[in-house]
Amino acid sequence: MLAAIVGSAMSFIDGTAVNVALPILQRDLAASAANVQWVVEGYSLFLSALILIGGSLGDVFGRRRIYALGIALFALASIACGLAPSIETLVVARCVQGIGGALALPGSLALISATYEGEARGRAIGTWSGFSAITSALGPVLGGWLVEAGSWRLVFLINVPLAVLVLAILAFRVRESRDREASRRVDVPGAVLATLGLGALVYGLIRLQSGGDAAGAIVATAGACGLVAFVAVERRSTHPMMSLDLFRSRAFAVANLYTFALYATLGGGLYFVPFDLIDVQGYSPAEAGAALLPFVAIMFPLSRFSGGIALRTGPRAPLAIGAAFAAAAFAVFASAGIAHPYWTTFFPGAVLLGIGGAAFVAPLTTTVMGAVSSSHAGVASGINNALSRTAGLVAIAALGIVLAHTAAASATDHRAIGSAAKTAYAAGFHATMLCCAFFAACASLVALLGFPRDLAMTAPRRDR
């Protein structure tokens, strides 16, 4: 459990802590706005596209072995990030970090699923899910503190001692597990199509943020076509990295549709919150990172006990309620304006998000893993994680278009500076948060309409 939590925490922290450091990083490396966005998107791109391969490789060659390989690669890439002399080097190192995360992240949950069973499995997944959400939420706090106390480079270098701890635990305290019936073939065409499709889609969307760019629209369309081709290839492949057969389970299919809608909200929306706090509200990096601490304070005591809820009562109610609270949270964020008190804007939004997260994080994970046999735990975990990461990856780029165009329409002068620029950005932030509230509301409807009222998940048996 400790190896799974600490190892996955490295990926979750890096997925959020970097956001707070971006303004300082941009200044130190003299980077453009587009290049800075690729610091986040490059990491998410390879994590999203290859996490399915990571889950499959763990099932075939051993979950402990692949997990350890991913942790080691992530640590080496973190060193490269921390020592990067230029923005180009940093982006490349972040892409390598994404590859390491793709190998490690599905393995953390798959190891838990192969070790626990029954109610204990639900509680273990709940514990892992709670700590995962907490570490994600603590990422901005830690990132802001490290930037002010030392340098943005420490945000990456802190991964090294954590990786050493995880590798030591894996070597001496964790047994190997694998799916002995899994094919040893690697789905190279699927991995290539997923990477190129997502990369082209995100690149095109980022280009569209700067205005009407025909080339951006063409590239984004080509990326979308690449993703359609990926699904077609996976459907015909005898050894796909994304087994479409798993979606024959209604619970699995609905849970992943819910995941995509909700994590587009979380991944996309929370990316822009630190920028508003620092650039519009005037918070320091540490203050911006601490603004969502109520989310952590609520998630921590409640998530530990929510892992078995879906097993006992079914996923419909907790998932619908959780997404509804998330929608309310982003609606509150949309009212932030300029210089409005924290206690009437970001604080109540963080509280609502904490309540919602406590309701949906652990039951969602339990539902996904409970819908398949443990022999397919790695693949199921990979698919769900891939969809959540893909949702955030695409949402950041797409919501960036909403923010940029709304801000431009609100600015009386495209060269606006000072208070005029803040007003324009605040208008864009308002529109972006309302979009996030809409996505979360859609996720709530997916849970209400997709899951039968009498659906009760049963813990699958453990395959030795």
Secondary structure, 3 states (H helix, E strand, C coil): CHHHHHHHHHHHHHHHHHHHHHHHHHHHCCCCHHHHHHHHHHHHHHHHHHHHHHHHHHHHHCHHHHHHHHHHHHHHHHHHHHCCCCHHHHHHHHHHHHHHHHHHHHHHHHHHHHHCCHHHHHHHHHHHHHHHHHHHHHHHHHHHHHHHHCCCCHHHHCHHHHHHHHHHHHHHHCCCCCCCCCCCCCCHHHHHHHHHHHHHHHHHHHHHCCCCCHHHHHHHHHHHHHHHHHHHHHHHCCCCCCCHHHHHCHHHHHHHHHHHHHHHHHHHHHHHHHHHHHHHCCCCHHHHHHCCHHHHHHHHHHHCCCCCHHHHHCCHHHHHHHHHHHHHHHHHHCCCCCCCCHHHCHHHHHHHHHHHHHHHHHHHHHHHHHCCCHHHHHHHHHHHHHHHHHHHHHHHHHHHHHHHHHHHHHCCCCCCCCHHHHHHHHHHHHHHHHHHHHHHHHHHHHHHHHCCCCCCCCCCCCCC
